[in-house]
Amino acid sequence: MDEKPMHAASHTGSLPAHQRRAQLTRRMRAGALLSATIAAASVLLVAPATADPIPGLGTGSAGSAPAPGPQQPNFAPPSISIADGEVVGVAQPIIINFKDPVTDHATAEKFIKVTSSKNAPGHFTWRGDKQVRWRPNDFWPDNTDVQVQAGDTRSAFRIGDAFVSTADDTTHTITITRNGEVVKTMPTSMGKPKHETPNGIYIVGEQLRKMIMDSSTYGVPITDPEGYKLEVEYATRISNSGIFVHAAPWSVGQQGKSNSSHGCLNVSTENAKWFMENSRKGDPVVVANTNGGTLSASDGLGDWN
């Protein structure tokens, strides 16, 4: 490209002076225009592109990312309430107990991961600084595999069938469904006046073939007209405040008709045995239409209230 202008310039000497000056002026103008074009192209080539900042990256003058979060959990390996390989009911919360108080709850939650084979979004609830509970927003989907990791502690367990019992004080009846199908109905007698059974969603806890029920454990002497101390069979705990589904052969005549207990769900011996053999830890028991208020969410088995 350099040769042609030089070749053309070799003929300028034979032209008149005024023509040579005009030709030189045209070349200078063309050169200036070419230089401006090249300069503009260079600006386009080197000008940086603009874009919205990438979420999560810093936007400071140095363009640096924010300082990374903690890499280690802020708690020692805790205990998890559901054993590895255990099968539980659809209302079972995950309870994590820490050895030492954990004051930074938000950081601790970052190191607790719950995954399930079926979608089950949920949330944390803290009970002080040494216990956090996680449950799905709705009952677990039936027959779901779940894994929980809290720091270095892990547990993999399974949610079984949706075994849901509903005790209706209007009909004095417990209706039990498994995966939506009614499998059993049984007459019951719940809490009498001044001892009304609270409404709410209870959770099946421990199950005892026999146990002693003693009114003095909650402040009513056995010598009191409302006091008692007796052995009961097939007792399935549904609250930490002392409410059970249990055999009460002495109240069979009232079961299905009226309330006579001190808060428990009284059923026949046959029905209490069936309930114990078919229910499991974490199954929900819904109590409805009583005059007893609502079971406390802090009961320990009242997470759904």
Buried (B, 14 or more C-beta within 10 A) or exposed (E): EEEEEEEEEEEEEEEEEEEEEEBEEEBEEEEEEEEEEEEEEEEEEEEEEEEEEEEEEEEEEEEEEEEEEEEEBBBEEBEBBBEEEBBBBBBBBBBBBBEEEBEEEEBBBEBBEBEBEEEBEBEBBEEEBBBBBBBBEEBBBBBBEBBBBBBEBEBBBBBBBBBBBBBBBEBBBBBBBBEEEEEBBBBBBBBBEEBBBBBBBBBBBEBBEEBEBEBEEEEBEEEEEEBEEEEBBBBBBBBBBBBBBBBBBEBBEBBBEEBBBBBBBBBBBEBBBBBBEBBBBBBBBBBEEBEBEEBBBEBBBBBBB
